Amino acid sequence: MTTEWVRAEALAPALARWLPEQRWFAGKHREIVGVAPVTCVPLGDAGRVDHLVVRVEYAAGEPEHYQLLVGWRRRLPEKLEHARIGTVGAQIGYAGLWDDELADLLLAELAASEHHGGLVFRPEPGATIRRGLPSRVVEVEQSNSSVVFDEESILKLFRRPTPGANPDVELNRALRRVGCRHVPPLLGEIGGELFGEPVSYGMLSGYAANSADGWAMATASVRDLFAEGDLKADEVGGDFAAESHRLGEAVAEVHTDLATALGGTRFDAGTYAELSAAMLGRLAEAVRTAPELDRYASALGAEFAAVADLREPVPIQRIHGDLHLGQALRTPTSWLLIDFEGEPVKPLADRVRPDSPLRDVAGMLRSFDYAAEHLLVGEGADHQLDYRAQEWAARNRSAFCAGYASAAGGDVTGGDPERRRALLRAYELDKAVYEVVYETHHRPAWRWIPLRSVARMLDFAVPPPGAG
């Protein structure tokens, strides 16, 4: 057993205490009974940093695997104290991504196409990877960790590596191949093997400097509308509809590029039946988790069952899979889409399965509702603000669909989303059901947002903001 393995095993008790404090750790509410290294690969010289995959065992349920970059020092400078994990002998283990030198080491490995004990650093053909840049960790991510290098590139580490091709890497590589102008350029991948299968550990992309994310822009627009009590949404200076239209165009172009790069097929009776069954299954499970859905279950079930009767040969292909305003960046020249990993809670097989581009459209439409309504959290039953929120959402949903229709190729992506209203509606309701479950687990005060959307779409009496 190597020195690095011994050290990694000795760090395990400290990791069991440290992991639940990390934003990206999914097992915060589960009792950890053990942490053990599965892989341990030293990088660089003098044993300063180890790349680990650890297995986390729980008192109940399946174990999980997490990727870590652990730096080692005999003394931590003050700026790295917050990254401390624990002490093994005379050495202190800490979260290495926060260390400029160790983060730069990953760039060096990529630039040199290095291989280390199961880790493979693969630069993309023709990519330029500059070293020696100051770095900063992005602290807002929920499931991964990213480091930005001087507004030039961004390295994302997938905290829960899953054997198989990571769709974020796979789709960005495919889009780079066809020259897609609405994604940042892929510069390189950290890959290797895990349990005898290929795995993606991370990806390096160009950084969208001077950009703003769509969620921040949209919610600023809603605030402007709320502040102007006597103006309509199209009269407010911060009207977002033109950007929603451009965003719709960008999403349609990305869908077209994905179809060009990876091909596609079309729904038939069998695939419609499978989709319907999957939606009904998710609904049954959701009602058990969130009993507030029970009052809508019959109507939702009828909507999802009706999907099995559809026969129009709508295109299906690889899609984004988790599209919302937070996955869109507005640069000075265009919209970019990021994070093609799909919904992290879904198995990899589900995240890479071809689907209708309408699922992405539905995800963005749900995001417009969220942007409008989340500002009503804690405001009580203010009917004026509620009306204005719905006015804003309707305007921007319509603008997005119009933009999508103007850029979509009917034979490739299905064209105008409004022409497939029944299928789009089913996707949107399916997403809202998922959101109710998510909010019940993570943000109970927000669960009324998707619940109100479900009620509105099904023509039920819409509960006031904040009502379960």
DRENZA-189230 format. One record per residue: residue in three letters; x, y, z of N, C-alpha, C in turn. Coordinates in steps of 0.02 Angstrom, whole numbers, plus 50000, padded with zeros to 5 digits. Last residue first. Example, Ala and Ser with C-alpha at 12.3 -4.5 7.8 and 13.67 -1.06 7.14 Angstrom:
ser506424988850354506844994750357506455000250394 ala506604971650390506154977550390506604983550390 
! end
This chain:
gly474985131350020475195124649998474645121249958 ala475245148349983474775143150005475005136449978 gly476085157449928476245155149994475785149750019 pro474845165749834475555164649846475675162649919 pro473255156649834473655162849838474395161149849 pro472805143849713472905146149781473325152549782 val471645144049585472355145049599472445147549670 ala470545131449542470615137649579471345138349601 phe471085123849388470855123449457470885130549486 asp471595122749258470975126549269470665125049338 leu472825117549241472275112749241471605116049254 met473665128449252473645124849188473055120049183 arg473435132049387473265136649333473195132949266 ala473935121049458473235122949464473015127349406 val475285121649418474885115749403474145117549405 ser475625134149473475665133049400475245127049380 arg475485131549608475045136549577475055135649501 leu476535122349622475845120349637475345125149605 pro477695129749595477455124849546476745122449559 ile477515138249715477615140949647477405135849595 trp477425131349833476805133949806476895136749735 arg478705128449871478335123249835477685125749805 trp479485137149944479405138549872478945133649837 ala479635132450070479265138650063479135140349990 pro480465121050055479735120250064479335126650054 arg481675117049974481445123849989480685123749999 his481915102749973482465107549979482245114649999 his480775094549965481385092149997481865097750016 thr479865102549899479665099449962480275097150001 glu480565105249781480475110649831480255107849898 tyr480475092549719481125095649734481045100849789 val479085091049704479465086349745480135089349766 val478825101849619478485101349684478865096749731 glu479605098449508479785104249548479445104049616 tyr478905087549454479585086549479479785092249526 val477775094749414477705089449464478385088049495 ala478345102849315478065105949375477975100849431 lys478675093149219479205097049252478955100249316 asp477395089149183477865084249210478435087749248 leu476915101049128476605098449189477065093349223 glu477765101749016477785107049066477475104749132 tyr477425090148945478105091048970478135096249025 ala476085093448917476235087548958476945088048986 arg476265104648835475895105348898476055099448945 leu476895098748725477245103848764476925104648833 leu475845090648679476465087548704476855092548746 ala474865100348646474705094948692475335091848722 arg475535109248554475305111648619475175105848668 arg476355110848441476315104448477476085105748548 arg476385123748402476025119148358475965112248389 glu477225130348488476505131248498476105126448454 pro478515128148441478275124148497477515124548506 asp478915126948272478555131148321478295126848378 gly480065113548242479795120148227479455123548285 gly480695101648253479975101648262479655108348252 thr482025100948222481845101748292481095101548304 val481965096948081482495094948127482255095148199 asp480935101948008481105094947997481615092348047 gly480915115548053480365111048067480535103648059 gly482165123748134482015120248072481495114948085 ala481975138948223481955131648222481815129048152 ala481865152648228482535149848212482525142248205 ser480565155848260480875159448205481545156348183 ala480285148048372479965146348308480315149648250 tyr481035155048469481205148148452480925146348383 gly480345167048472481045166948451481255160048431 ala479115162448519479145165648454479865165648428 cys479485157648644479225152948595479255155948524 phe479875170048704480355164448697480125159648643 ala478675177148702479255179648664479765174148653 ser477885169448789477685170248719478275172548676 arg478605171048908478505164348880478325164848806 asn478475184748923479125182048908479085174848884 arg477095186548947477425190348894478085187048875 ala476865178249057476525176848994476875180348936 ala477665184449157477805177649135477495176249067 trp477035197149169477735196649148477875189649120 glu475765193149213475835197149152476535196449125 gln476075187049333475805182949279475845186549212 ala476525198349403476975192649393476725188349335 arg475365205949407475935208349368476445202849355 tyr474565198249491474345199649422474935201649379 asp475335199049608475195192649578474995193449504 leu475265212449637475915209549619475815202849585 gln473865213049664474165217149612474835214349589 his473665204449771473365202749706473665206849649 asp474565197749888474545204249855474315203149783 ala474575188150006474105188249949474045195349921 gly476355187650045475645186750059475225187449997 glu477705188350026477325194450014476585193850032 gly478425176550033478395180750093477995187050085 val478755176849864478845173049926478855177849985 leu478755184149750478165184749792478215180749856 leu479845180749679479885187049714479265188349757 his479465169449613479865168449673479935174949712 glu478735172749496478385171449559478825170949621 ala479605175349388479075180049405478815178949475 ala480455164249388480745171049392480215176049413 tyr479515153849371479895154449433480175161549442 asp479085156249239478615156549295478975157449362 phe480305154149173479995160749171479485161549227 ser480455140549198480925145249228480655152349227 arg479485134849118479415134349191479875139349226 leu480085137648995479445140749012479315140449087 met481205129349004481305136549003480645140149019 gly480585116749002481005118649059481105126149062 ala479975117048876479565116948936479955118948997 val481135116348796480695122148792480265122648855 asp481585103548832481985109448848481555115748846 arg480515096148778480665095748850481085101548872 leu480565098748643480035102048682480145101348757 pro481495090548587481715097148607481185100948647 ser481195074048650480975079648609481285086148633 asp482665063848671482005066148690481805071848644 pro483875050848701483575056048658482855057548680 arg484705048848856484195046148811483915051748767 val485555053348951485825053048882485315050448832 arg484855052349068485105058949048485365059048977 asp484605038949087484035043349073484275050049045 ala485885034349114485525031649057484935036049038 leu486205040849235486535042949173486155040449112 pro484765044949336485295040349314485575042549247 lys484505061449404484305056049360484885051349345 val485015071949473484715066549513484525060649469 pro485455081549380485955077349415485645071449452 glu484805083449222484615083749293485055078949332 gly486215087549113485555084949128485405085449202 glu487395093449075487445087149112486755083949122 phe487695105249013487315100348976487305093549010 asp488105119349050487885113849094487425109049059 ile487495133048946488005129448984487685123549021 leu487295143648806487015138648850487575134648883 leu487335161248773487675154748775487305150148822 trp486825174648668486665170148723487085163748716 ser487955188148618487475182748607487305179248672 thr488795199148648488605197848579488065192548569 pro489075200548784488935206648745488685205248674 thr488115186248844488735189748833488575196248795 arg487125178348953487085183548902487755187148899 leu486895161248980487315167048993487245171948936 ala485885149049057485985153348999486385159549019 gln485485142249165485945138749121486075142749057 gly484515149649229485175149449260485695145849218 leu483375146749155483705153249146484405153449177 his483565129649099483215135049134483635141349129 leu483625112749058483685119649034483255124349076 asp484105099549059483965103049122483985110549109 gly484245094748927483995090348980483855093549046 his484725096948794485075099448853484885095248914 ile484635082048689484435088748710484845090948770 arg484615071448549484945073448611484765080648625 gln482915068748489483635069348479483955070448547 ile481425067848392481765066748456482515066248442 pro480065075848305480765073848311480985072748383 val478435068448296478845073948320479575071648326 pro477305062648213478005060448215478485066248234 glu475805061148305476205065448261476945063448268 arg475055054048396475335050348339475775054648294 leu474485051148562474755055548511475075051448456 asp474115042948664473685042948605473945047548549 ala474975045048768475015038548734474595038348670 val474535057048820475145057048779475205050548740 ala473495054248905473325056348836473935056548791 ala474115052149026473865046348990473715048048917 phe474355065349063474925061049046474695054849009 glu473045070149084473495073549037474055068849015 ala472605061249183472265061349118472705064649065 gly473465064549288473485057849259473155057549191 leu473015077449316473685076349290473745069549256 ala471745074249365471805078349305472495077649274 ser472115066549478471685063749427471755067649362 ala472935075249555473205069149528472775066349471 tyr472635086549624472705087349551472865080749516 arg472615082649755472005085849728472025086649653 asp473935078149775473395073349768472765076449737 leu474935086949801474785085549730474165081249721 glu475105086649935474735092349908474565091449834 pro475965075949964475245074749963474835080549936 ala477365071649901477055078249911476295077449908 thr477635057949892478115062349925477795069049945 arg476535052749826476735049749890477195054249928 val476575060449712476005061149757476165058149825 ala477755055549650477735062349676477165063349725 glu477385042749608477905043449659477885050349691 ala476425046249512476235042049569476745042649626 leu477225053849422476665056949458476485052849520 arg478095044349371478375049949411477815053249452 gly477155036449302477545033749357477835039149402 leu476705045449205476235042849255476605039849314 met477905047149133477585052849166477105050549220 ala478085034049085478585037049129478295043049167 ala476965032349004477045028049063477555031049112 ser477235041948904476635042448946476715038449010 leu478395036548848478405043148880477815043948927 glu477905024448797478435024348848478455031048885 ala476995029448702476755025248757477265025048814 tyr477875035948615477365039848650477105035948710 thr478575024848569478925029648610478445034248646 gly477535018048496477885014848552478225019848598 ala477145027048397476665024948447477005021948509 asp478585038048387478075033748356477615031448413 phe479625052148364479155048448405478725043948361 arg481145050148269480495053248282480075048848328 thr482895054448281482355050448252481695053948267 gly484575060348246483955059848285483465055248250 gly486265067148254485695063948223485085063748269 leu487345074148300487225067548329486625063948300 ala487475086248229488065082748253487935075548271 thr486165090148200486655089548146487245085248168 ala485625090648328485355085848280485835084748222 leu486395101148380486435094448410486175089148362 asp485975111648296486665109448294486755102548325 thr484635112748337484795111048267485505108448261 his484825116448471484485110148455484635108048384 val485445128848449485825123448483485495116748469 glu484395135848389485005134548351485425129048383 ala483475136148496483305132648434483925131148393 val484195144248585484035137348603483855133248541 ala484235156348512484855152848529484725145548546 glu482875159948506483255158748444483885154648459 gly482635161848643482275156648606482635154848541 leu483445173048663483615166748697483255160848663 arg482745182448590483425180548569483635173948601 his481585182948671481535181048600482225178748575 ser482125187548790481795181048788481745178448717 glu482525200248749483035195348766482735188248767 ala481265205948731481725205548674482275200448687 ala480735205148863480445201248809480915200648749 phe481045212448974481495206948956481295203248893 asp481085229249024480715223948990481195218748962 gly481535239949101481885233549106481515227749073 gly480615250249080481285250649051481665244149051 val478965245349037479485246249088480165246049055 glu478025242048946478165249248953478735250549002 asp477685228948948478025231348888478205238748891 ala477015227849071477665224749063478045227349003 lys476315244249113476275237249092476975234549079 leu476295254849258476525253249191476435245849177 asp476055258249389475555260349339475775258949267 gly477075253849475476385251849487475895253449432 glu478545248349464478155253149424477425251149427 ala479095237949534479215244749560478805250049523 phe478805226949459478465227649523478535234749551 leu479705229249353478985229449341478605230449406 asp480935227549417480775234049385480015234649374 arg480815214149452480845219249505480675226149476 val480865208349325480255207749366480255213049421 ser482195211449290481635214049250480975213849289 ala482885203949383482945211149385482385214549346 thr482535191249338482255193549402482345201049411 ala483255191149215482525190549216482235193149282 met484605192249255484305197249211483545197149215 ala484745180749334484855187349363484535192749321 trp484475170849237484065171349297484125178349328 gly485495172149141484805173749124484355174649184 asp487005179949195486585174149185485855176249177 ala488115189649097487635189449151487195183349141 ser489855192649059489205189749045488765190249107 asn491225195249054490745200749045490045198149027 ala491745179348987491875185449024491345190749007 ala491525163948989491125169248959491205175649001 tyr492945153948961492525157449009492165163248975 gly493095137948883493205145148882492715148548930 ser493335123648991493005127348938493225134548938 leu493715107649045493955114549041493645117848980 met492995095349152493075098349085493305105549092 gly493105079349238493055086549233493145088949162 tyr492965065649234493065068849299492975076449296 ser492135052849155492345059749149492385062849218 val492615035949123492275040849164492555047749149 pro492505018749069492715025749059492305030449101 glu492665005649194492295008949140492555016049131 gly493245000049307493354996849243492994999949184 phe492955008749410492645002149410492674998849341 leu493425021149303493155020149369492765013549367 glu494675029849210494255023949220494025023749293 gly494665045849129495015040049156494555034149159 gly494855063849113494485057549112494885051949143 ile494655080249087495005075649132494575069349136 glu494735089248934494365084848979494845081049024 gly494655105448851494975099348872494545095548922 leu493915115648794494635115848788494975109248808 leu492475120848710492765115648752493515115548739 pro491825137448705492245132348674492515127348725 pro490095139648755490805141348763491235135848732 val488815140248629489115136948687489835139348693 his488345145448510487975146948572488195142748631 arg488865141748390489075148248416488735150048482 cys489555126548337488995129848370489235136448402 gly490375118448254490465125648256489885129448287 val490345104948261489935108048208489955115648211 arg491185102548370491345099548305490965102848248 arg490545108348475491165111448451491335108948381 leu489525099048491489355105748469489975109548444 ala490275088148538489895087548475489725094448447 arg490745093448658491225091348606490875090848538 asn489555095548725489975101348708490485099548655 leu489145082248738488755086848696489155093048679 glu490185076548820489985073648756489635078648710 val490195084448936490785084048892490585081748823 asp488885082048979489125088948973489735089148926 pro488735068148987488415071748933488645078948925 asn490105057449009489725062849040489395067048985 ala490065040448975490225047048948489795052348981 gly490395030149121490055031849059490235038849037 pro490195031249296490475027649239490055028849176 thr490165046949370489755041149352490075037649292 pro490665057349504490825054149439490425047749430 arg490155070049576489915063149581490045059649515 arg490795081949538490905079249606490675072049614 phe491665086549407491035083149421491115079449487 leu492405102149394492495095349417491815092449434 lys492775113749270492245110849310492425103749329 leu493665128049239493735120849248493185118449294 ile493715140749122493395138349182493435130749183 ser494675154949063494425148149058494115146049124 glu494725168949086494925166049021494655159049011 glu494655175249208494135176949159494295174049089 asp495665168249283495775175049257495285176849200 phe494925154049288495615156249281495635162949245 val493795147049402493885151749347494605154149347 val493215131349444493745136249456493815140449394 ser491835122549517492175125549460492685130649483 ser490965107849562491405113249583491785115949522 asn489225102549578489915101949553490335107549582 ser487995105549635488175098549627488885097349601 gln487815119349653487495114849698487755107649693 glu488815134249650488585128049620488315123249673 val489365145749701488635145349699488375138649673 glu490725148749699490435146149761489685145149758 val492135145649605491435147849600491055144649657 val493755150549650493245145349651492555148449647 arg494995157749546494495158649599493975153149593 ser496705161449499496085157449497495635159249555 pro497895168549386497565168449451496895164849446 leu498895158049280498365163049287498075162849358 gly499805148649234500045154349274499535159749284 arg499395144149062499545142849132499725149349168 arg498205141448932498725145548963498775144049037 ile497885131748802497785131648874498355135548906 thr497075130748652497615134248686497455134548760 ala496645117048545496485121448602497125124548631 gly496885107848444496945114948428496805119648485 pro495865095748517496305097448461496295104948447 glu495825097248696495475096748632495955098648576 pro496825087548810496645093948779496275092748714 arg496575076548934496515076848862496345083848839 phe497275066549052497145073649039497165074748963 val496765053149146496985055149080496785062449068 leu497115041849276496885048549257497185050449190 gly497765029849292497045029649280496745036449265 gly499115035349325498755030149362498005030049352 his499105048749223499345046749290498875041449318 his499615057649083499245051749107499545049949175 glu499475074049002499775069249048499305063449064 ser499485084748907499165078348892499435072748937 ala499895097348942500425092548924500145085648907 ala498735104048976499135106648921499645101548896 leu498355096249089497955096349028498375098648968 glu499375099349180499275092449160498865092049095 ala499175113149192499805110649165499735103449141 leu497915113449252498005116249185498645113649152 leu498275107749374497795104249331497835106849260 leu499115117649425499395111149409498925107249363 asp498235127549459498645128549399498975122049377 ala497765122049577497305123049521497685123849456 leu498935123049651498665116449635498165116849578 glu499115136949660499645132649631499365125849610 asp497935141549722498105143749654498615139049622 asp496825132049810497535133649807497715135449735 trp495565127049804495635133949828496365136449825 leu495675113849770495465118449718495555125749738 gly495995106249885496535108849842496315113749789 ala495555106550044495235106549978495695110049929 tyr496835097850141496365103350128496095102850057 gly497755090750273497395089750211496885095350202 ile499305093150345498605095450345498315094250276 gln500485082550429500225085750369499485087550376 ala500985074750529501215081750527500925085650469 gly499565064950541500255065750562500445073050564 val498365073150462498635066350464499375066950480 thr496965083450488497685082450496497845075050498 gly495725090750375495955087350436496695086250434 ile495285101650291494885095550301495085092150366 arg495245118950256495525113550296495035107750301 ala494825130350196494815124250155495075118250192 his495025140850279494325138850269494265132350230 glu496405142650267496135139650327495425137150318 leu496975149350163496735142550149496435139150211 lys497415161450210496925161650156496645154750139 glu498405158050302497755160250327497225159950272 pro499245142850253499195150150258498485152150276 leu499555128350348499105131650301499155139250309 arg500915117550350500605123450381500175126750329 arg501165106450277501315106050348501025112050386 arg499915101050158500435105750181500565104350256 trp499055094650020499395093150084499925098350098 gly497435093649941498105096349947498385094750016 val496355083749853496595085149921497325087549918 leu494975083549767495665085449755495935087849822 leu493725070849744494045075949786494745077449759 gln492155064249702492825065849679493095071649722 tyr491155051349774491315058449764492045059249744 his489805040049776490515041249763490625048549747 glu488685032249895488835037049842489585037849836 pro487625018149939488205022449947488285027149888 glu485825017649970486405015949930486995020549944 gly485105015950137485135017950067485805016250035 ala485735020650296485185017950256485265020250184 ala486955024950340486595020250382486015017050345 tyr488115025150200487605028150243487275022750285 glu489745028150136489235023350157488765026850206 val490595034350003490255036450064489695031550079 arg492135032749929491485029449936491195031550003 val493095044249833492935041049896492225038149894 val494425047349732493715045749730493575041849793 leu495695059949729495355054349762494645053549735 his497265065649696496595065249667496265059049695 asp498325074849801498065068349781497375069249750 val499805084549816499085084249801498895077249778 arg501135083349849500775089249872500025088849861 gly502215074249829501605072349864501185078049888 ala503255078949749503325079349822502675078049859 asp502345085049604502945082649638502855083049714 gly500815079449523501365084149536501935080849574 leu499715068349609499865072749553500445077349572 pro499195051949653499585057949669499745061749605 val497645044849668498165046149617498545052449637 cys496605033049722497045038249749497625039049701 thr494945026549737495545027749697495945033249731 val494245024949854494175019849802494745020349753 pro494325028050030494555029449962494455023549916 ala492835029250129493445025550112493665027350041 val491815032250266492105035150205492745031450191 gly490305028250356490995026850336491185030350272 val489085032450390489375027350434490085025550413 ile488085046750393488685043550365488955038550414 glu486405049250374486915047550424487485043850391 arg485825062750273485895055550286486465054350335 his485765075450229485255073450277485275065950291 lys486815076750135486815080750197486335078250251 gly487215070750016486985066650072486945070250138 ala487755078449916487035076949912486775073249972 phe488805092049913488715085349942487975083849948 trp489015104949873488905099949820488775092949848 arg489275112249988488665113549951488495107849902 gln489885103750132490005106250064489345106850026 glu489685097850253489715105150253489795108150183 pro489805084150239489135087050245489115094750246 leu491275082850231490845082250172490145085350182 trp491835083350361491905088950315491405088750258 arg491645071250426491395077450458491365083250409 ala492225062450338491535061150359491235067250393 leu493525067350335493095068250276492365067250294 ala494005062750456493925070050446493475071450387 pro494045048950429493605051550481493485059150475 ala495015048650315494305046950308493865049550365 leu496365050150325495965056350322495215055050324 ala496855037550318496895040850383496475047150384 glu496725035150181496305031450229496305034650297 ala497685043950132496985044950115496525041250163 arg498865038350185498665045150205497925046350191 val498875026150119498855026250193498605033050216 trp498975030849987498385026950009498315027150084 glu500245036949990499645041049975499005037449997 thr501105026350013501035031550064500405035650053 thr500315010949955500735016849949500625021750006 met500424994050000500005000050000500445006250000 
! end
